[in-house]
Structures are given as C-alpha cells and as structure tokens.
Amino acid sequence: MRKLYIFDTTLRDGEQSLGITLNVREKLDIARQLVRFGVDVIEAGFPASSPGDMEAVRTIAAEIKGAVICGLTRAVERDIDYCAEALRAAEAPRIHTGIAVSPVHMEKKLRLAPDQVVEAAVAAVKHAKRYVHDVEFYAEDAFRSDPAFLVRVLEKVIDAGATVVNIPDTVGYATPWEYGELISHVMHNVSNIHRAVVSIHCHNDLGMATANSLAGIKAGAGQVEGTINGIGERAGNTSLEEVVMAIYTQRERYGVDPGVNTREIAATSRLVARITGVPVPSHKAIVGANAFMHASGIHQDGVLKERDTYEIIDPEVVGIPKNRIVLSARSGRHALRHRLVELGYPLETDIDMLYQRFLQLADQKGEVYDDDLHALMGQNGANGSGICFKNLSVTTTGATTATATVTLELDGNTVTDAACGNGPVDAVFKAIDRLMGWSVKLEDYTLKSVSRGSEALGNATVKVRSGDNIAVVGRGVSIDVIEASARAYVNALAKVKGITTGR
C-alpha cells in the first residue's frame, strides 16, 4: 500500500471561516492533539494575514514536533517572507503558496492574463525555495480551470521546485466522477508529476467533499487536505475523520495507508468542537452522538444478535469506549484518571485540583457520566488573563425584569457589582460588563444540556466581538444554567483580554 499523507487545515481554513479568533494556547492544544491523531502536516495559519496569526504560527512551529508545520501565502513575496520568518524554528517547515488558475478568477479577481499567472506562480515557488525545501503549490479553483492550462502551470511550478501540488475544488462544484477524472488527467499528462506529491483539497458546497476526496485518492492523489469535523469556508471542508474511516473500512479498495491513530478521532473531534464553539451535529458521520446508536427495534435486535448486522465500525476503533462506567463521589483518583485516559485525555499534570472539581460535581449530581467528564475537562484551565468567576445571585420581578449581583476575581482582587436587565442572563452579562469596565457585542448565545437527568449540566456557549473586531468563543458549564452562562461570558472576556494584552 502506498502512503497517503494527511494534511490538516483546521487551524487555517477551519478557523478563518468561523469569524472567531483562537488564541495561541487554544491553537497549541489543537495542534498537540493533531499530532496524537497522527496527521502528517498541520497548516497552522496564514502569517501575513495578521500579527496574531503570525505569532500563532511562530509558536506552533517552535513547540510542535512530530509533524510538518505549514503556513499559507499568496503568490506575493511579502507573504512568503512573513511565512518563512514564522516557520523559522519548525522541525519540518513547509510554505504553501499559490494562485488562482480558473478563467473567472484570472479575469475577474486577479485581472491577469494566463501567461502572467504562470509567471507569478513560478516566481512564488522559486522565492519560497530560497527559505525551505518543502514547497506546496495550490492551483486555486483548479476544478473550473482549463485542464490544458492546469497541466502547463503544474509542470512549470514542479520545475521551479514545488514538492507538492494541490488541486483544489475551491467552490465545491465537482462531482466524484468528474473530480476523479481531473486527478487522473493530472497524473497522466503532467510530464514531471513523478517529482511531486499530488494533493486534493475539496469543499462541501454540494455535500460531496468526502466523496470527491475519495475519488481523488483512487485516481492517484498522495495527500488529502481537510479539517476535523469538516469545519471550513461556507459549507465546510472535507471531513478528515470521514475520509480516514472510509479508507479504514475498505482499505483494499483504495490501496493506501493514512497511518493515523483512529482511536484519537473522537477526542480530536470533541476538542475542536469545544475550542471553536462549533457543535458536532448528532447525525454527523463517525463523530456524531447518534453515529453508533440504534433506535429501530429491528436494528436493536440485529445488533444484539451480531454487531456486524448494523454496525460497520466498532465504536472503540474511533475512541468511543463501550465500557460506560458511571463515577460518583465514592470514586477515587485512580478511577477518575483511568476513565479520563480511556476518553482520550492525556493527564500529564497533577490530578488533585481536577479531582476536587470532580468531587464538587459528584456531590451536586450524584452520578457523573462521560459527557459530564468531557465538560469538566473543557473547563479545566479555562480561566485566564487574571479574570475568574466567583459567585452570583439573581432576583426576578415579573416575566422579564431581573437584577444580578456578580462577584469576580480580577488580577487577584475580589470585586462585586450588580445590574438590571431584560431577564437573568442579560442582567448577569451587564453586571460583568460593569465589573470589567468595558463591554463586547454579543453575537451568539446557545444553551444545551450536557448529560441526562434533571440535574444535568448546562453547557453555555457565547460568541462575542470586541471593539477591536476580535471575535472569540467562550464556554461555561454548571448545573445552574445562569451560572453556566456567566462562566461562558467571563471565559470569552478573558480570551479577549488575553489577545489584546498578549497574556
């Protein structure tokens, strides 16, 4: 079997589509988990796009080992210079540069003639080769390009030193048979294609990103690009977990080996969903909550008799344990640690503080389920930048009017203030704004149950935007849904403060 390289762009294509800013710590957490998952390439960002992205790529390049660290650029020397600087400390750096090649992009967006596009592409690759050996070239909107022109561009950039050539379906317009034909055309008509790896990058506008990617792999592509949970521009990118498991279940049909640790899929999916604030739909393939559930009586009967009747994947293969241990206040540290490791959390630090939080939760709920543990770990270390939620009380008058009193710890000082609002959540947010001395624009707010029962944890997620146009996601969990909302709002403000102050 030939090697299939897995190129993850969650931190670049995924993040830029969400309208939010992930801080460096959050990006590092995702990058470390991607290494545990076993991806070959991590596209860490677009360094020239902002100082924040520059710093994030620089930090990931310096701290993450075990994967190629890649930065995106346009076919612009300044972009490439910034990218090279950001990747300077990387163990294995890659510059990903390119230009659009479809008639509509060349004429309407670039306003360049085809010969000028070829010249710019070659110049960009040559400039990138001054800094790194590993240069990937993307032919933006390749699927809608003239195949003969695409072949010409690819031959020129490979001669210029490109080690990987990316054939994107940028607008998700392809069908599997057409995309497979395009990759086959490239494999058979680019005279020097043996000197480069062919990469595929598909978007999901028509719901076919995974199918198109698999068609490209069958046609000979050696690298597949995508994101965890399929997040990305517009309708999203190829979902890497879907591609990996499609190959896992029918490997002989594809003849490739992705070389990843499938048991890290569930943990990786949960981490990305928690940090980005983009929930995984229950019906999502591979990682959705219902992916391994059976409601139909006929299905239940079949699975009980023989799992293979209605399950093509063993849940444990993707990191979903079958053993549903329920923990309680009587459970010790060893049981907690064992369960968290089973759920995919590498516990490299002292567990004492986490155990005390677990006991508080167990005293409140009685039984602590896996979903509660995921929420607990999601909150672990969530407070930062000197802002910490302490307490609140809320009184209501009538159906809408409420008064909230909130206590925070700000840079080591305990402070309390109150505010009125249209309902308890609005009052809490206004009280927090008064304590902070500045406010943000609330763009989204969601609240859902984490686990089962009347004492289930409430999981609140907020998306806020600051006056500096910084958008972040904050998350909070608590049995009290108002407290969960307050914790989420404080978490978001802490992130905004951390980004603006560099803490």
Summary of the structure (lengths in Angstrom):
residues: 503
radius of gyration: 24.5
end to end distance: 46.9
largest distance: 76.6
contacts: 1780
relative contact order: 0.08
helix: 46%
strand: 22%
